[in-house]
């Protein structure tokens, strides 16, 4: 029995030992696996997981550059950046209920219903770690009030930002343009251009005008900041920084004084005015009316305001200077006359009887003129604006020869101005009519093309350029509005070199004299259509014109007084002066003005006088004084000097002492006043952070320096 008991004990011990060994082996294998895995993670994949860890801990933050400013040729600020203060909330950092926080803020700074609605929409889109704007554009007093209470409002931040402003509001808006928030269309363009890196931290982009056309100059280059972040995503410390490169300032060729005078001269008419320097291509004035305030678009225009502008029948968004298409009418008669001379269809002595109408041989249809001028050569036909002369010339010359000759004058082709979005216009051709209207070409189409009607469509800019080319006798420059660029803070200007056009060389230089003499007679001749606008102090070459809006029946007479204003002809006038060495070429179109000689020409005369007489005219002095008083234009230097707040150099907000810290502080350690608190939060700790924008030197050509 003892033997049996011993056997059972031996078997039990063996079973236990086997199980123990098996467990030991399993434990050993587990340890070996863990050691192997640990070795794999710590040694073999050390670099991979170190990188992943740093990615979670180290963040690369974009530092947006400061956008360049826009000035006119004399250094007047047209677009700049000013600091504003926004109130932002980070939900993750709140220590009080959100409703209570909002109540306390509202007690300090009143919140509107719209601001609360926008804040709630922002909360839904943002995660808990992101800042959401509660109120934008706090005043200095409101900002200071919030600043001294921030220690009681955990999760509430006072954030400085730069906002684009246009101090002259709607002045020159179609030339300057505006910036707006980057939208899906912008993102698509940025992606197509491969510029995602440059826009990673930028919220605004040029939308129209110079802001859009010179975006690459104004934008600057993105910088980056390497920071260490906590597990909650909060920045702990800055590790490294690549500062951004600010955008360049640009100087437009516009003269703000001439621009204001031109806008005021149009009064309540819609239309466009373009003034060029024929000797450089500088755009001196760029007027398109009606206008709008670009400041509405900077931070997002309301639906109400946008719909009012977009549905306005007068189309304020249309840039009439380079996108408005109008029949040129009689203002291109000098160029058509040159086409006849160059192609031997007329000579300077050719006489055509301006008998009041023209008929094609064998056809009874009469192409009527506004008057009877008798036998006329080219000079007289330009002076009196005889349609019959140009009807017959166009009939004999044909439309193809005519339009081919006029293309180098930028008629039916782009001027190549350095602003985006220019319309090329339309030159009347059988191909165009067939493609556009599915209709054949008739002889009458050719005849009316001779007086700038038919299917001619031109922009005021093209007409100004064509006039400048005549004034310069075929040697001129492409129009441009960018005069110079300058990199802050030195602001050393780099001037833009004008692009000359391909010279128009006539087989006889005297042909230029014939056309110009006719234009001089328009102003200085005894019966010139613009004789009321002549000046005794300089000689002007001009041409009046009308662009037909409403078709007049055969045999009927045009009477503007009996027509609704919107059915009246558009009034044209072009001119250059002084004739011997032109310093300005101008085109004016007054929509539904009715008469070029009575409406458009006097407007141009005011501007020619102002420019050539150094603004020493009653109209210039009275108008500029009135505008200054009404709009605060031409602000004093100290009023226009704005604090240069660069976001890329703004430090993190410093902690404000808590109540306990205040109690424990010594009497000598006083609480900073409101102004110094704001300076702390705007990074204005040292004099260099309080730099003022220096007033720029007037824009000058290299040969003037």
C-alpha positions as CSV (number, residue, x, y, z in Angstrom):
1,X,0.0,0.0,0.0
2,X,2.9,2.3,0.7
3,X,4.4,1.3,-2.6
4,X,1.2,2.4,-4.4
5,X,1.1,5.6,-2.5
6,X,4.8,6.4,-3.4
7,X,4.1,5.7,-7.1
8,X,1.2,8.1,-7.1
9,X,3.3,10.8,-5.4
10,X,6.1,10.3,-7.9
11,X,3.7,10.6,-10.9
12,X,2.2,13.7,-9.3
13,X,5.6,15.3,-8.9
14,X,6.6,14.4,-12.5
15,X,3.4,15.9,-13.8
16,X,3.9,19.1,-11.8
17,X,7.5,19.3,-12.9
18,X,6.5,18.9,-16.5
19,X,3.9,21.6,-16.2
20,X,6.3,23.9,-14.4
21,X,8.9,23.4,-17.1
22,X,6.3,24.1,-19.8
23,X,5.2,27.2,-18.0
24,X,8.8,28.3,-17.6
25,X,9.4,27.8,-21.3
26,X,6.2,29.7,-22.2
27,X,7.2,32.6,-19.9
28,X,10.7,32.5,-21.3
29,X,9.3,32.6,-24.8
30,X,7.1,35.5,-23.8
31,X,10.1,37.4,-22.3
32,X,12.2,36.6,-25.4
33,X,9.3,37.9,-27.6
34,X,9.0,41.1,-25.5
35,X,12.7,41.6,-25.6
36,X,12.8,41.0,-29.3
37,X,9.9,43.4,-29.9
38,X,11.5,45.9,-27.6
39,X,14.8,45.6,-29.5
40,X,12.8,45.9,-32.8
41,X,11.1,49.1,-31.6
42,X,14.1,50.7,-29.8
43,X,16.8,49.8,-32.2
44,X,15.6,48.7,-35.6
45,X,12.7,51.1,-35.9
46,X,14.1,53.8,-33.6
47,X,14.3,56.4,-36.3
48,X,10.8,55.8,-37.5
49,X,9.1,56.2,-34.1
50,X,11.4,59.0,-33.1
51,X,10.1,60.9,-36.2
52,X,6.5,60.0,-35.4
53,X,7.0,61.2,-31.8
54,X,8.5,64.5,-33.0
55,X,5.7,64.9,-35.4
56,X,3.3,64.8,-32.5
57,X,5.4,67.1,-30.4
58,X,7.0,69.4,-33.0
59,X,4.8,71.6,-35.2
60,X,5.6,73.7,-38.2
61,X,3.5,76.9,-38.1
62,X,3.2,79.2,-41.2
63,X,4.2,82.9,-40.7
64,X,2.3,85.0,-43.3
65,X,4.2,87.9,-44.8
66,X,3.0,91.5,-44.6
67,X,1.3,92.5,-47.8
68,X,2.9,95.4,-49.7
69,X,1.2,98.8,-49.8
70,X,0.0,100.6,-52.9
71,X,0.8,104.2,-53.6
72,X,0.1,106.7,-56.4
73,X,3.0,108.3,-58.3
74,X,3.3,111.0,-55.6
75,X,3.4,108.7,-52.6
76,X,-0.3,109.0,-51.6
77,X,-1.4,105.8,-49.9
78,X,-4.0,104.0,-51.9
79,X,-4.0,100.7,-50.1
80,X,-2.4,99.8,-46.8
81,X,-2.5,97.6,-43.7
82,X,-3.7,98.7,-40.3
83,X,-3.7,96.7,-37.0
84,X,-7.0,95.6,-35.6
85,X,-7.8,93.6,-32.5
86,X,-10.0,90.5,-32.5
87,X,-11.5,88.7,-29.5
88,X,-11.0,85.0,-29.9
89,X,-12.0,82.0,-27.7
90,X,-10.3,78.5,-27.4
91,X,-12.9,76.1,-26.0
92,X,-10.2,73.7,-24.6
93,X,-8.8,76.4,-22.4
94,X,-12.1,77.6,-20.9
95,X,-12.4,77.2,-17.1
96,X,-15.9,78.6,-17.0
97,X,-19.1,77.6,-18.9
98,X,-19.2,79.2,-22.4
99,X,-22.5,80.9,-21.7
100,X,-21.0,82.6,-18.6
101,X,-17.9,83.7,-20.5
102,X,-20.1,85.3,-23.2
103,X,-22.1,87.1,-20.5
104,X,-19.0,88.5,-18.9
105,X,-17.6,89.6,-22.2
106,X,-20.9,91.2,-23.2
107,X,-20.8,93.2,-20.0
108,X,-17.4,94.5,-21.0
109,X,-17.9,94.8,-24.8
110,X,-21.4,94.6,-26.2
111,X,-21.9,91.8,-28.7
112,X,-24.4,91.9,-31.5
113,X,-26.7,89.1,-32.5
114,X,-24.8,88.7,-35.8
115,X,-21.5,88.4,-34.0
116,X,-22.9,85.7,-31.8
117,X,-24.4,83.8,-34.8
118,X,-21.1,83.9,-36.7
119,X,-19.3,82.8,-33.5
120,X,-21.6,79.8,-33.2
121,X,-21.1,78.9,-36.8
122,X,-17.3,79.1,-36.2
123,X,-17.6,76.8,-33.2
124,X,-19.3,74.1,-35.2
125,X,-16.5,74.2,-37.8
126,X,-13.5,74.3,-35.5
127,X,-12.1,71.7,-33.1
128,X,-11.6,72.4,-29.4
129,X,-8.0,73.4,-29.8
130,X,-8.7,76.1,-32.4
131,X,-9.4,79.8,-31.8
132,X,-12.7,81.0,-32.9
133,X,-13.3,84.8,-33.5
134,X,-16.0,86.2,-31.3
135,X,-15.7,89.9,-32.2
136,X,-13.6,91.6,-34.8
137,X,-12.2,95.1,-35.0
138,X,-12.3,96.1,-31.4
139,X,-11.5,99.8,-30.7
140,X,-8.5,100.6,-28.6
141,X,-10.6,101.3,-25.6
142,X,-12.5,98.0,-25.9
143,X,-9.2,96.2,-26.4
144,X,-7.7,97.7,-23.3
145,X,-10.8,96.9,-21.3
146,X,-10.6,93.2,-22.3
147,X,-6.8,93.2,-21.7
148,X,-7.1,94.1,-18.1
149,X,-9.7,91.4,-17.5
150,X,-8.1,88.6,-19.4
151,X,-6.7,87.0,-16.1
152,X,-10.3,86.3,-15.2
153,X,-11.2,84.9,-18.6
154,X,-9.2,81.8,-19.3
155,X,-9.6,80.7,-22.9
156,X,-10.3,84.2,-24.1
157,X,-7.5,85.8,-26.2
158,X,-7.0,89.3,-27.6
159,X,-5.4,88.7,-31.0
160,X,-3.8,91.4,-33.1
161,X,-4.2,91.2,-36.9
162,X,-3.6,93.3,-39.9
163,X,-6.5,94.3,-42.2
164,X,-6.3,95.8,-45.6
165,X,-7.9,99.2,-46.0
166,X,-8.4,101.6,-48.9
167,X,-8.4,105.1,-47.4
168,X,-9.9,106.8,-50.4
169,X,-12.7,104.2,-50.6
170,X,-14.2,104.2,-54.1
171,X,-11.6,106.4,-55.7
172,X,-9.8,104.5,-58.5
173,X,-11.3,101.3,-57.3
174,X,-11.3,99.7,-60.8
175,X,-7.6,100.4,-61.1
176,X,-6.6,99.4,-57.5
177,X,-9.0,96.6,-57.0
178,X,-9.3,94.9,-53.7
179,X,-8.4,91.8,-51.6
180,X,-10.8,89.2,-50.3
181,X,-10.8,85.9,-48.4
182,X,-9.3,83.0,-50.3
183,X,-12.2,81.0,-51.7
184,X,-12.5,77.7,-53.6
185,X,-11.9,79.3,-56.9
186,X,-8.7,80.9,-55.6
187,X,-7.6,77.6,-54.1
188,X,-8.0,75.9,-57.5
189,X,-5.8,78.6,-59.2
190,X,-3.2,78.3,-56.5
191,X,-3.1,74.6,-56.9
192,X,-2.8,74.9,-60.7
193,X,0.1,77.2,-60.2
194,X,1.8,75.0,-57.6
195,X,1.8,77.8,-55.0
196,X,0.2,75.9,-52.1
197,X,3.4,76.4,-50.1
198,X,3.2,80.2,-50.5
199,X,-0.4,80.4,-49.4
200,X,-0.5,77.9,-46.5
201,X,-1.0,80.6,-43.9
202,X,-2.5,83.4,-46.0
203,X,-6.2,84.2,-45.7
204,X,-6.6,87.0,-48.3
205,X,-5.7,87.3,-51.9
206,X,-6.0,90.0,-54.6
207,X,-9.4,89.7,-56.4
208,X,-9.4,92.6,-58.9
209,X,-7.3,95.4,-60.3
210,X,-3.8,96.0,-59.2
211,X,-4.3,93.9,-56.1
212,X,-4.8,90.8,-58.4
213,X,-2.6,91.7,-61.3
214,X,0.5,92.4,-59.0
215,X,-0.4,89.7,-56.4
216,X,3.0,88.1,-56.9
217,X,4.7,91.3,-56.0
218,X,2.5,92.4,-53.1
219,X,2.2,89.0,-51.5
220,X,5.7,88.4,-50.2
221,X,7.2,85.0,-49.2
222,X,5.9,82.7,-46.5
223,X,8.0,82.1,-43.3
224,X,7.7,79.3,-40.8
225,X,8.0,78.8,-37.1
226,X,9.0,75.5,-35.5
227,X,7.4,75.1,-32.1
228,X,7.1,72.4,-29.4
229,X,3.5,71.6,-28.6
230,X,1.9,69.9,-25.6
231,X,-0.3,66.8,-25.8
232,X,-3.3,69.2,-26.0
233,X,-1.8,71.0,-28.9
234,X,-0.9,74.2,-27.0
235,X,2.4,75.8,-28.0
236,X,5.0,75.4,-25.3
237,X,8.1,77.0,-26.8
238,X,9.5,78.2,-30.0
239,X,12.4,76.2,-31.4
240,X,13.3,77.9,-34.7
241,X,12.0,80.5,-37.0
242,X,12.4,81.3,-40.7
243,X,11.0,84.9,-41.0
244,X,8.7,85.7,-43.9
245,X,9.8,88.2,-46.6
246,X,7.3,91.1,-46.7
247,X,5.7,91.9,-50.0
248,X,7.0,94.8,-52.0
249,X,5.3,98.2,-52.1
250,X,4.1,99.3,-55.5
251,X,3.8,102.7,-57.0
252,X,1.1,103.1,-59.6
253,X,1.5,105.7,-62.4
254,X,-1.8,107.2,-61.4
255,X,-1.9,110.8,-60.1
256,X,-4.6,110.8,-57.4
257,X,-5.3,114.5,-57.9
258,X,-6.0,114.0,-61.6
259,X,-8.0,110.9,-60.8
260,X,-10.3,112.8,-58.4
261,X,-10.7,115.7,-60.8
262,X,-11.7,113.2,-63.5
263,X,-14.2,111.4,-61.3
264,X,-15.8,114.6,-60.2
265,X,-15.9,116.0,-63.8
266,X,-18.2,113.1,-64.8
267,X,-20.7,114.2,-62.2
268,X,-23.7,112.0,-62.2
269,X,-23.0,110.4,-65.5
270,X,-21.8,106.8,-66.0
271,X,-18.8,106.4,-68.2
272,X,-15.0,106.2,-68.4
273,X,-12.0,108.5,-68.6
274,X,-8.5,107.4,-69.4
275,X,-5.4,109.7,-69.4
276,X,-2.1,108.5,-70.7
277,X,1.4,110.0,-70.9
278,X,2.2,109.3,-74.6
279,X,5.9,109.6,-74.0
280,X,6.0,106.7,-71.5
281,X,2.7,104.8,-71.5
282,X,2.0,105.8,-67.9
283,X,-1.7,105.6,-67.0
284,X,-2.3,109.0,-65.3
285,X,-6.1,108.6,-64.7
286,X,-8.3,105.5,-64.8
287,X,-11.9,106.3,-64.2
288,X,-14.8,104.0,-64.5
289,X,-18.2,105.0,-63.1
290,X,-20.3,104.0,-61.2
291,X,-18.0,102.8,-58.5
292,X,-18.2,100.9,-55.2
293,X,-16.3,100.8,-51.9
294,X,-13.6,98.1,-51.9
295,X,-13.5,98.1,-48.1
296,X,-16.7,96.1,-48.2
297,X,-15.0,93.1,-49.6
298,X,-11.9,92.8,-47.4
299,X,-13.5,90.7,-44.7
300,X,-16.4,89.4,-46.6
301,X,-19.3,91.5,-48.0
302,X,-22.8,90.9,-46.8
303,X,-25.3,89.2,-49.0
304,X,-27.4,92.3,-48.9
305,X,-24.6,94.6,-50.1
306,X,-23.4,92.2,-52.7
307,X,-26.9,91.7,-54.2
308,X,-27.4,95.5,-54.3
309,X,-24.2,95.9,-56.3
310,X,-24.6,92.8,-58.5
311,X,-28.2,93.6,-59.4
312,X,-27.6,97.3,-60.1
313,X,-28.5,97.9,-63.7
314,X,-25.6,100.4,-64.0
315,X,-23.1,97.5,-63.4
316,X,-20.6,99.1,-61.0
317,X,-18.5,96.0,-61.1
318,X,-17.8,96.5,-64.8
319,X,-14.4,98.0,-65.4
320,X,-15.5,100.3,-68.2
321,X,-11.9,101.5,-69.0
322,X,-10.7,98.2,-70.3
323,X,-13.7,96.0,-70.4
324,X,-16.5,98.3,-71.5
325,X,-17.1,97.8,-75.2
326,X,-18.5,100.8,-77.2
327,X,-18.7,101.7,-80.9
328,X,-15.9,104.3,-81.3
329,X,-17.9,106.5,-83.6
330,X,-16.1,109.5,-85.2
331,X,-13.1,109.5,-82.8
332,X,-11.3,107.0,-85.0
333,X,-11.8,109.0,-88.2
334,X,-8.1,110.3,-88.1
335,X,-6.9,106.7,-88.1
336,X,-9.3,105.7,-90.9
337,X,-8.1,108.8,-92.9
338,X,-4.5,107.6,-92.4
339,X,-5.5,104.2,-93.7
340,X,-6.8,105.9,-96.9
341,X,-3.7,107.9,-97.3
342,X,-1.3,105.0,-96.8
343,X,-3.2,102.7,-99.1
344,X,-3.5,105.4,-101.9
345,X,-7.3,105.6,-101.8
346,X,-7.1,109.4,-101.1
347,X,-4.4,112.1,-101.0
348,X,-4.3,115.1,-98.8
349,X,-5.9,117.1,-101.6
350,X,-8.8,114.6,-102.4
351,X,-12.1,116.5,-102.3
352,X,-15.4,114.8,-101.6
353,X,-18.7,116.6,-101.5
354,X,-20.2,116.3,-98.1
355,X,-23.8,116.8,-99.4
356,X,-25.5,115.3,-96.4
357,X,-25.8,111.7,-97.5
358,X,-24.0,109.0,-99.4
359,X,-25.5,106.4,-101.7
360,X,-24.0,103.4,-103.3
361,X,-24.2,103.7,-107.1
362,X,-27.3,101.9,-108.3
363,X,-28.9,101.9,-104.9
364,X,-31.4,104.4,-103.5
365,X,-30.5,103.8,-99.8
366,X,-29.0,106.9,-98.2
367,X,-26.4,106.8,-95.5
368,X,-27.1,110.2,-93.9
369,X,-24.9,112.8,-92.3
370,X,-25.8,115.2,-89.6
371,X,-25.2,118.3,-91.8
372,X,-24.1,119.7,-95.2
373,X,-20.4,120.8,-95.3
374,X,-19.8,121.1,-99.0
375,X,-16.6,120.0,-100.8
376,X,-14.2,118.8,-98.1
377,X,-10.7,117.4,-98.0
378,X,-9.4,115.1,-95.2
379,X,-8.5,118.0,-92.9
380,X,-11.9,119.7,-93.1
381,X,-13.7,116.3,-92.9
382,X,-12.0,115.7,-89.5
383,X,-12.6,119.2,-88.3
384,X,-16.3,119.2,-89.2
385,X,-16.7,115.5,-88.7
386,X,-18.1,114.9,-92.2
387,X,-19.5,111.4,-92.4
388,X,-20.0,111.4,-96.1
389,X,-16.2,111.7,-96.7
390,X,-15.6,108.6,-94.6
391,X,-18.6,106.7,-96.1
392,X,-17.1,107.0,-99.5
393,X,-13.5,106.3,-98.3
394,X,-14.7,103.1,-96.6
395,X,-16.7,102.0,-99.6
396,X,-13.7,102.3,-101.9
397,X,-11.1,100.9,-99.5
398,X,-13.0,97.9,-98.2
399,X,-13.3,96.7,-94.6
400,X,-10.3,94.3,-94.7
401,X,-7.7,96.9,-95.6
402,X,-9.2,99.3,-93.1
403,X,-9.2,96.9,-90.1
404,X,-5.7,95.5,-91.0
405,X,-4.3,99.0,-90.9
406,X,-6.0,99.9,-87.6
407,X,-4.8,96.9,-85.7
408,X,-1.4,98.4,-84.8
409,X,-3.3,101.3,-83.3
410,X,-4.8,98.8,-80.7
411,X,-8.2,98.9,-82.4
412,X,-9.6,95.4,-82.3
413,X,-6.6,94.1,-80.5
414,X,-5.5,94.4,-76.8
415,X,-3.3,97.3,-75.7
416,X,-1.3,94.9,-73.5
417,X,-1.8,97.0,-70.4
418,X,-0.3,95.3,-67.3
419,X,-3.7,94.8,-65.6
420,X,-5.5,91.5,-66.0
421,X,-8.8,91.1,-67.7
422,X,-8.5,93.5,-70.7
423,X,-11.1,93.0,-73.5
424,X,-9.6,93.0,-77.0
425,X,-12.6,94.6,-78.6
426,X,-14.0,93.8,-82.0
427,X,-12.9,94.8,-85.4
428,X,-15.7,94.5,-88.0
429,X,-15.0,91.7,-90.4
430,X,-17.2,89.3,-92.4
431,X,-15.8,86.4,-90.4
432,X,-16.9,88.0,-87.1
433,X,-20.4,88.7,-88.3
434,X,-20.8,85.2,-89.7
435,X,-19.5,83.5,-86.5
436,X,-21.3,85.8,-84.1
437,X,-24.6,86.5,-85.8
438,X,-24.8,83.8,-88.5
439,X,-25.4,86.5,-91.1
440,X,-23.7,87.5,-94.3
441,X,-21.7,90.7,-94.8
442,X,-23.3,93.6,-96.6
443,X,-21.8,96.6,-98.3
444,X,-23.6,98.8,-95.8
445,X,-21.6,97.1,-93.0
446,X,-18.4,98.3,-94.7
447,X,-19.7,101.9,-95.2
448,X,-20.8,102.4,-91.6
449,X,-17.5,101.0,-90.4
450,X,-15.9,104.0,-91.9
451,X,-17.5,106.3,-89.2
452,X,-16.7,103.9,-86.3
453,X,-20.1,102.2,-86.3
454,X,-21.0,98.9,-87.9
455,X,-19.5,96.1,-85.8
456,X,-16.7,98.1,-84.2
457,X,-16.4,97.7,-80.5
458,X,-13.6,99.3,-78.6
459,X,-12.7,100.1,-75.0
460,X,-11.9,103.7,-73.8
461,X,-8.3,102.5,-73.1
462,X,-7.9,101.4,-76.7
463,X,-9.2,104.7,-77.9
464,X,-6.8,106.6,-75.6
465,X,-3.9,104.4,-76.9
466,X,-4.9,105.0,-80.5
467,X,-5.0,108.7,-79.9
468,X,-1.6,108.6,-78.2
469,X,-0.1,106.8,-81.1
470,X,-1.3,109.5,-83.5
471,X,0.1,112.2,-81.2
472,X,3.5,110.4,-81.1
473,X,3.4,109.8,-84.9
474,X,3.5,106.1,-84.7
475,X,6.1,105.7,-81.9
476,X,4.5,105.1,-78.5
477,X,4.5,102.8,-75.6
478,X,2.1,100.1,-74.3
479,X,0.0,101.5,-71.5
480,X,1.1,100.5,-68.0
481,X,-0.1,101.3,-64.5
482,X,2.8,99.9,-62.5
483,X,5.4,102.6,-62.2
484,X,7.9,101.2,-59.6
485,X,8.3,98.6,-56.8
486,X,10.1,99.1,-53.5
487,X,11.1,96.6,-50.8
488,X,10.5,97.9,-47.3
489,X,11.9,99.2,-45.1
490,X,14.5,100.8,-47.4
491,X,11.9,101.6,-50.0
492,X,14.5,101.9,-52.7
493,X,12.5,102.1,-55.9
494,X,13.0,99.9,-58.9
495,X,11.3,101.6,-61.9
496,X,9.4,99.8,-64.5
497,X,10.8,100.1,-68.0
498,X,8.0,101.0,-70.5
499,X,7.5,98.6,-73.4
500,X,7.6,100.4,-76.8
501,X,5.0,99.4,-79.4
502,X,6.2,98.3,-82.8
503,X,6.6,101.6,-84.7
504,X,4.0,102.4,-87.3
505,X,6.0,103.6,-90.3
506,X,4.1,105.4,-93.1
507,X,5.5,105.8,-96.5
508,X,5.2,109.5,-96.2
509,X,5.7,111.1,-92.8
510,X,3.5,114.1,-93.9
511,X,0.5,111.8,-93.6
512,X,0.7,112.3,-89.8
513,X,0.6,116.0,-90.3
514,X,-2.6,115.8,-92.3
515,X,-4.4,113.8,-89.7
516,X,-3.0,115.9,-86.8
517,X,-3.8,119.2,-88.6
518,X,-7.4,118.0,-88.9
519,X,-7.5,117.3,-85.1
520,X,-6.0,120.6,-84.3
521,X,-8.7,122.3,-86.4
522,X,-11.4,120.4,-84.3
523,X,-10.3,122.5,-81.3
524,X,-8.7,125.6,-82.8
525,X,-10.5,125.9,-86.1
526,X,-13.2,128.5,-86.7
527,X,-15.8,125.7,-87.2
528,X,-14.3,122.9,-85.2
529,X,-16.7,120.7,-83.3
530,X,-14.7,121.3,-80.1
531,X,-13.8,124.9,-80.7
532,X,-15.4,125.9,-77.4
533,X,-12.7,124.0,-75.5
534,X,-9.6,125.6,-77.0
535,X,-6.9,127.0,-74.7
536,X,-4.7,130.0,-75.4
537,X,-1.9,128.5,-73.3
538,X,-1.3,125.3,-75.3
539,X,-2.3,123.7,-78.6
540,X,-4.6,120.7,-78.5
541,X,-5.5,118.1,-81.1
542,X,-8.9,116.6,-80.5
543,X,-11.8,114.7,-82.0
544,X,-15.4,114.5,-81.0
545,X,-17.7,111.6,-81.6
546,X,-20.9,109.9,-80.8
547,X,-21.7,106.2,-80.5
548,X,-25.2,105.3,-81.6
549,X,-27.3,103.5,-79.0
550,X,-30.8,103.5,-80.6
551,X,-31.3,102.9,-84.3
552,X,-33.0,105.8,-86.1
553,X,-35.3,104.9,-89.0
554,X,-34.5,105.8,-92.5
555,X,-35.5,109.4,-93.1
556,X,-36.1,110.1,-89.4
557,X,-34.1,112.8,-87.5
558,X,-32.2,112.2,-84.3
559,X,-33.5,114.5,-81.5
560,X,-31.8,113.8,-78.1
561,X,-34.3,115.9,-76.2
562,X,-37.2,113.6,-77.2
563,X,-35.4,110.4,-76.2
564,X,-35.2,108.7,-72.8
565,X,-31.7,109.4,-71.4
566,X,-30.8,105.7,-71.7
567,X,-31.5,105.8,-75.4
568,X,-29.3,108.8,-76.1
569,X,-26.0,108.4,-78.0
570,X,-22.8,107.9,-76.0
571,X,-20.6,111.0,-76.1
572,X,-17.0,110.6,-77.0
573,X,-14.0,113.0,-77.0
574,X,-10.3,112.3,-77.5
575,X,-7.4,114.7,-77.4
576,X,-3.6,115.0,-76.9
577,X,-1.6,118.1,-75.9
578,X,0.6,120.0,-76.4
579,X,0.6,119.1,-80.1
580,X,4.3,119.6,-80.5
581,X,5.4,117.3,-77.7
582,X,2.3,115.5,-76.1
583,X,2.4,115.2,-72.4
584,X,-1.1,113.8,-72.1
585,X,-3.5,111.8,-74.3
586,X,-7.1,111.4,-73.0
587,X,-10.3,109.6,-74.0
588,X,-13.6,110.4,-72.4
589,X,-16.9,108.5,-72.9
590,X,-20.1,109.7,-71.3
591,X,-22.7,107.1,-71.5
592,X,-25.9,108.5,-73.0
593,X,-24.3,111.9,-72.9
594,X,-25.7,112.7,-76.3
595,X,-23.1,115.1,-77.6
596,X,-19.3,114.7,-77.7
597,X,-18.8,118.4,-78.2
598,X,-21.2,119.7,-75.6
599,X,-20.7,117.0,-72.9
600,X,-17.4,115.0,-73.3
601,X,-15.1,117.7,-74.6
602,X,-15.6,120.1,-71.7
603,X,-14.8,117.3,-69.3
604,X,-11.5,116.6,-71.1
605,X,-10.7,120.3,-71.2
606,X,-10.8,120.5,-67.4
607,X,-8.4,117.7,-67.1
608,X,-6.0,118.9,-69.8
609,X,-5.9,122.3,-68.1
610,X,-5.2,120.8,-64.7
611,X,-2.4,118.5,-65.9
612,X,-0.6,121.0,-68.2
613,X,-1.0,124.0,-65.9
614,X,0.2,122.1,-62.8
615,X,-3.3,122.1,-61.2
616,X,-3.3,125.8,-61.0
617,X,-6.8,126.3,-62.4
618,X,-10.0,127.3,-60.7
619,X,-11.7,124.0,-61.3
620,X,-8.7,122.0,-60.0
621,X,-8.2,124.2,-56.9
622,X,-11.9,124.4,-56.0
623,X,-12.6,120.7,-56.5
624,X,-9.6,119.4,-54.7
625,X,-10.3,121.7,-51.7
626,X,-13.9,120.6,-51.6
627,X,-13.0,116.9,-51.8
628,X,-10.4,117.4,-49.1
629,X,-13.0,119.0,-46.8
630,X,-15.7,116.4,-47.6
631,X,-13.7,113.2,-47.6
632,X,-10.6,114.0,-45.7
633,X,-8.6,113.4,-48.8
634,X,-4.8,114.2,-48.9
635,X,-4.4,113.6,-45.2
636,X,-1.4,115.1,-43.4
637,X,1.6,112.9,-43.1
638,X,1.1,112.3,-39.4
639,X,-2.5,111.2,-40.0
640,X,-1.5,108.7,-42.7
641,X,1.4,107.2,-40.7
642,X,0.2,103.9,-39.4
643,X,1.8,101.5,-36.9
644,X,3.7,98.8,-38.7
645,X,2.5,95.7,-37.0
646,X,4.1,92.6,-38.5
647,X,2.3,89.4,-37.5
648,X,5.3,87.3,-38.1
649,X,7.2,89.0,-35.3
650,X,4.4,89.2,-32.8
651,X,5.4,87.5,-29.5
652,X,3.1,85.3,-27.5
653,X,0.8,87.1,-25.1
654,X,2.4,87.5,-21.8
655,X,0.5,86.5,-18.6
656,X,-1.2,89.3,-16.7
657,X,-0.6,89.0,-12.9
658,X,-3.4,87.3,-11.0
659,X,-5.0,88.9,-8.0
660,X,-2.7,87.0,-5.6
661,X,0.4,88.1,-7.5
662,X,-0.9,91.7,-7.3
663,X,-1.3,91.5,-3.5
664,X,2.3,90.1,-3.1
665,X,3.9,92.6,-5.4
666,X,5.9,95.4,-3.9
667,X,4.5,99.0,-4.0
668,X,7.1,99.9,-6.6
669,X,5.8,97.2,-9.0
670,X,2.7,99.0,-10.3
671,X,0.2,97.5,-12.7
672,X,0.9,98.7,-16.3
673,X,-1.5,101.2,-17.6
674,X,-4.0,100.4,-20.4
675,X,-1.7,101.8,-23.2
676,X,1.3,99.8,-22.1
677,X,-0.8,96.7,-21.8
678,X,-1.9,97.0,-25.4
679,X,1.8,97.6,-26.4
680,X,2.7,94.4,-24.7
681,X,0.1,92.5,-26.6
682,X,1.0,94.0,-29.9
683,X,4.7,93.3,-29.4
684,X,5.6,97.0,-29.0
685,X,8.2,96.4,-26.3
686,X,11.1,98.2,-28.0
687,X,11.2,101.4,-30.1
688,X,11.8,99.3,-33.3
689,X,8.4,97.8,-32.9
690,X,6.8,101.2,-32.9
691,X,8.1,102.3,-36.3
692,X,5.8,104.5,-38.3
693,X,5.4,104.1,-42.0
694,X,7.6,106.7,-43.7
695,X,5.9,108.8,-46.3
696,X,7.3,107.8,-49.6
697,X,9.1,110.0,-52.0
698,X,7.1,111.1,-55.1
699,X,7.2,108.7,-58.0
700,X,9.8,110.0,-60.5
701,X,11.1,108.7,-63.8
702,X,14.8,107.8,-63.9
703,X,15.6,110.7,-66.1
704,X,14.0,113.1,-63.6
705,X,16.3,112.0,-60.7
